[in-house]
Amino acid sequence: MKLQQGQVWKAGSMFLRIVKWERLRIEYKAVPSPDTREGTLHEVTKKEFCRLIKHATLVTPEPATSDEPDQV
């Protein structure tokens, strides 16, 4: 699994959203809900972030559903 900017990870009761991804450094925001924008910003090394998400699960965004039928 590759880390990417914008990914959301669920670790315990908190969600960790990658705000800025760099080669050796990760800025992430810890939020209580994946829909919330308010949270605390943290800056850690990539190694430290990987330790944080070792037992976390990646939250995948739900695909957008369309009420309109496909037109051919």
Secondary structure, 3 states (H helix, E strand, C coil): CCCCCCCEEEECCEEEEEEEECCCEEEEEEECCCCCCCCEEEEEEHHHHHHHCCCCEEECCCCCCCCCCCCC
